Amino acid sequence: MIKQTAGRDQLGEFAPKFAQLNDDVLFGEVWNREGLSPKLRSILTVTVLVSKGLVDSSFQYHMISAKQNGVTKNEMAEILTHVAFYAGWPNAWAAFRVAVEVYKDDAGMDGGLFGIGAPNDAYARYFTGKSYLKPLTDPRETVFMANVTFEPGCRNNWHIRKAAKGGGQILLCTGGRGWYQEWGREARALRPGDVVTIPAGVKHWHGAGSDSWFSHVAVECPGEETSNEWLEPVDGAQYEKLS
């Protein structure tokens, strides 16, 4: 729920009606409508303000809000680069100056749609590079789902999900660029919106591209006597050949 008091704080006495419309209608109603996510509303707002050349203090507020609403450092850089060709190069330059300041302490972490989560320390020995885990359902529920995020260059070891019946895993790609490979087959590039179905008994690995964060939701398919066998790391030379 987005709440705003800037109108009343700054213009409450001078223009009370404008302040009320700003706080209660624009932010109280429009920004809280269900048709668009706060993240998408932030992207649209930043884009419109840049196109109009309005990069004042209010633009800085919207840039901060965009960051809080989940627009990552890398996404903002891509947004402003794209907008530059339509809204004007000087406008984009001015917007970048604000963005650099707002994101100056941001390491560029990108957890995709569901956020970065916590360091995946429990399974760190099975990963090359750092990964992060954010459970989306209770592990005790019938279907366990978690958002897994890989830093650039991170990938898990080859592994096999086993089950006497059923089992396996589904990957729903939500952010960045990544890879999936089954033993004996070519690696498959992954982007947001891609879905990977992994039957039980298939040796495979998945992870980020060398220059991009990557996130997917891992869905554990119900099965009987399920387990996971971790195997050798992915060959570094072969991984580096992936473009």
C-alpha positions as CSV (number, residue, x, y, z in Angstrom):
1,M,0.0,0.0,0.0
2,I,1.6,3.3,-1.2
3,K,1.0,6.3,1.1
4,Q,2.0,9.8,0.4
5,T,2.1,12.9,2.5
6,A,4.4,15.2,0.5
7,G,1.6,17.2,-0.8
8,R,0.2,18.1,2.6
9,D,3.8,18.5,4.0
10,Q,4.9,21.0,1.4
11,L,1.6,22.6,0.1
12,G,-0.9,21.9,2.7
13,E,-1.4,25.5,3.7
14,F,-0.8,27.1,0.3
15,A,-2.8,24.8,-1.9
16,P,-4.7,22.3,0.3
17,K,-6.8,20.9,-2.6
18,F,-3.8,20.3,-4.8
19,A,-2.1,18.6,-1.8
20,Q,-5.2,16.4,-1.2
21,L,-5.4,15.4,-4.9
22,N,-1.7,14.6,-4.9
23,D,-1.7,12.5,-1.7
24,D,-5.1,10.9,-1.8
25,V,-5.9,10.5,-5.5
26,L,-2.7,10.3,-7.4
27,F,-0.8,8.2,-4.9
28,G,-3.6,7.0,-2.7
29,E,-5.8,5.7,-5.6
30,V,-3.9,5.6,-8.9
31,W,-0.6,4.2,-7.6
32,N,-2.6,1.5,-5.6
33,R,-4.7,0.3,-8.5
34,E,-4.4,-3.4,-9.2
35,G,-4.0,-3.2,-13.0
36,L,-0.2,-2.6,-12.9
37,S,2.5,-3.5,-10.4
38,P,4.3,-0.7,-8.5
39,K,7.4,-1.7,-10.3
40,L,5.8,-1.2,-13.7
41,R,4.2,2.1,-12.6
42,S,7.7,3.3,-11.6
43,I,9.1,2.4,-14.9
44,L,6.4,4.2,-16.8
45,T,6.7,7.3,-14.6
46,V,10.4,7.5,-15.0
47,T,10.1,7.1,-18.7
48,V,7.5,9.8,-19.1
49,L,9.4,12.3,-16.9
50,V,12.7,11.7,-18.9
51,S,10.8,12.2,-22.1
52,K,9.6,15.6,-20.8
53,G,13.0,16.5,-19.5
54,L,11.7,16.8,-15.9
55,V,14.7,15.6,-13.9
56,D,14.2,17.8,-10.8
57,S,13.8,16.8,-7.2
58,S,10.5,15.0,-7.9
59,F,12.3,12.9,-10.5
60,Q,14.9,11.9,-7.9
61,Y,12.0,10.8,-5.6
62,H,10.6,8.7,-8.4
63,M,14.0,7.2,-9.1
64,I,14.3,6.3,-5.4
65,S,10.8,4.8,-5.5
66,A,11.7,2.8,-8.6
67,K,14.6,1.3,-6.7
68,Q,12.3,0.5,-3.8
69,N,9.7,-1.0,-6.1
70,G,12.2,-3.5,-7.4
71,V,13.8,-1.8,-10.5
72,T,17.4,-3.0,-10.4
73,K,20.5,-1.1,-11.2
74,N,21.0,-3.1,-14.5
75,E,17.3,-2.6,-15.4
76,M,17.4,1.1,-14.9
77,A,20.5,1.4,-17.0
78,E,18.8,-0.5,-19.8
79,I,15.6,1.6,-19.4
80,L,17.4,4.9,-19.7
81,T,19.6,3.7,-22.6
82,H,16.5,2.6,-24.5
83,V,14.6,5.8,-23.7
84,A,17.5,8.0,-24.9
85,F,16.8,7.1,-28.5
86,Y,13.2,8.3,-28.2
87,A,13.3,11.0,-25.6
88,G,16.6,12.7,-26.5
89,W,20.2,12.1,-25.5
90,P,20.5,15.2,-23.2
91,N,17.4,14.1,-21.3
92,A,18.9,10.6,-20.8
93,W,22.2,12.1,-19.7
94,A,20.5,14.2,-17.1
95,A,18.5,11.2,-15.9
96,F,21.6,9.1,-15.6
97,R,23.2,11.6,-13.3
98,V,20.3,11.1,-10.9
99,A,20.3,7.3,-11.3
100,V,24.1,7.1,-10.6
101,E,23.5,8.9,-7.3
102,V,20.5,6.8,-6.3
103,Y,22.1,3.5,-7.1
104,K,25.6,4.4,-6.0
105,D,25.6,1.9,-3.1
106,D,23.8,-0.8,-5.2
107,A,26.0,-3.8,-6.0
108,G,23.8,-4.7,-9.0
109,M,22.2,-7.7,-7.4
110,D,19.1,-8.8,-9.3
111,G,16.8,-11.4,-7.9
112,G,14.3,-11.1,-10.7
113,L,10.5,-11.0,-10.0
114,F,10.6,-12.3,-6.4
115,G,13.7,-10.6,-5.0
116,I,17.2,-11.8,-4.1
117,G,16.6,-13.8,-0.9
118,A,19.3,-15.0,1.5
119,P,22.7,-16.4,0.6
120,N,22.3,-20.1,-0.3
121,D,25.0,-21.2,2.2
122,A,23.5,-24.6,2.9
123,Y,24.3,-25.7,-0.7
124,A,27.3,-23.4,-1.4
125,R,29.6,-26.4,-1.8
126,Y,27.5,-27.5,-4.8
127,F,27.8,-24.2,-6.6
128,T,30.6,-22.3,-8.4
129,G,30.0,-18.7,-7.4
130,K,27.4,-17.2,-5.1
131,S,23.7,-18.1,-5.2
132,Y,20.7,-16.9,-3.2
133,L,17.6,-18.6,-2.1
134,K,14.1,-17.2,-1.4
135,P,11.5,-19.8,-0.4
136,L,8.0,-19.0,-1.8
137,T,6.1,-21.8,-0.2
138,D,6.5,-23.8,3.1
139,P,8.8,-26.8,2.5
140,R,6.2,-28.9,4.3
141,E,3.6,-28.2,1.7
142,T,2.8,-30.5,-1.1
143,V,4.7,-28.5,-3.7
144,F,7.8,-26.5,-2.6
145,M,8.8,-23.5,-4.7
146,A,11.7,-21.2,-4.2
147,N,13.3,-18.4,-6.2
148,V,16.9,-19.1,-6.9
149,T,19.3,-16.3,-7.9
150,F,22.8,-16.8,-9.4
151,E,25.4,-14.1,-9.6
152,P,27.1,-13.6,-13.0
153,G,29.2,-16.7,-13.7
154,C,27.5,-18.8,-11.0
155,R,26.2,-22.3,-11.8
156,N,25.4,-25.4,-9.8
157,N,27.2,-28.8,-10.2
158,W,25.9,-31.5,-12.4
159,H,23.2,-33.3,-10.4
160,I,20.4,-35.9,-10.8
161,R,17.0,-35.7,-9.1
162,K,15.9,-39.2,-8.2
163,A,12.5,-40.6,-7.4
164,A,10.9,-44.1,-7.2
165,K,7.8,-42.5,-8.8
166,G,7.1,-39.0,-10.1
167,G,9.5,-36.3,-8.9
168,G,11.7,-34.1,-11.0
169,Q,11.7,-30.3,-11.2
170,I,10.3,-27.4,-13.2
171,L,12.2,-24.1,-13.7
172,L,10.3,-20.9,-14.4
173,C,12.8,-18.3,-15.5
174,T,12.1,-14.8,-14.0
175,G,15.1,-12.6,-14.6
176,G,18.4,-12.1,-16.3
177,R,20.1,-14.6,-18.7
178,G,21.1,-18.2,-17.8
179,W,21.9,-21.7,-19.1
180,Y,20.5,-25.2,-18.7
181,Q,22.2,-28.3,-20.0
182,E,21.4,-32.0,-19.9
183,W,24.2,-34.6,-20.1
184,G,25.1,-35.3,-23.7
185,R,23.1,-32.4,-25.1
186,E,23.9,-28.8,-26.1
187,A,23.4,-26.1,-23.5
188,R,20.1,-24.2,-23.8
189,A,20.1,-20.4,-23.3
190,L,17.4,-19.2,-20.8
191,R,15.6,-15.8,-20.6
192,P,12.6,-14.6,-18.5
193,G,9.5,-16.5,-19.5
194,D,11.3,-19.7,-20.4
195,V,10.2,-22.9,-18.8
196,V,12.4,-26.0,-18.3
197,T,10.9,-29.4,-17.3
198,I,13.4,-31.7,-15.7
199,P,12.3,-35.3,-15.3
200,A,13.6,-37.5,-12.5
201,G,16.8,-39.3,-13.5
202,V,18.2,-36.7,-15.9
203,K,21.7,-35.5,-15.2
204,H,21.8,-31.7,-15.7
205,W,23.0,-28.3,-14.4
206,H,21.7,-24.7,-14.6
207,G,23.0,-21.3,-13.8
208,A,23.7,-17.7,-14.9
209,G,25.5,-16.4,-17.9
210,S,29.0,-15.2,-17.4
211,D,28.0,-11.5,-17.5
212,S,24.4,-11.5,-16.2
213,W,22.5,-12.2,-13.0
214,F,19.9,-15.0,-13.4
215,S,16.8,-16.0,-11.4
216,H,14.4,-18.8,-11.7
217,V,11.6,-20.3,-9.6
218,A,12.4,-23.9,-8.8
219,V,9.3,-26.0,-8.5
220,E,9.8,-29.4,-6.8
221,C,7.4,-31.9,-8.4
222,P,5.8,-34.3,-5.9
223,G,7.1,-37.9,-6.0
224,E,7.9,-40.9,-3.9
225,E,11.3,-41.5,-2.3
226,T,12.7,-38.4,-3.8
227,S,16.4,-37.3,-3.4
228,N,19.1,-35.3,-5.2
229,E,22.5,-36.6,-6.1
230,W,25.1,-33.9,-6.5
231,L,28.0,-34.7,-8.9
232,E,31.0,-33.0,-10.4
233,P,31.3,-29.2,-11.1
234,V,30.6,-28.0,-14.6
235,D,33.9,-27.8,-16.6
236,G,35.1,-24.3,-16.5
237,A,36.5,-24.2,-20.0
238,Q,33.3,-25.5,-21.5
239,Y,31.2,-23.0,-19.5
240,E,33.4,-20.1,-20.7
241,K,32.7,-21.1,-24.4
242,L,29.0,-20.4,-23.9
243,S,28.2,-17.1,-25.4
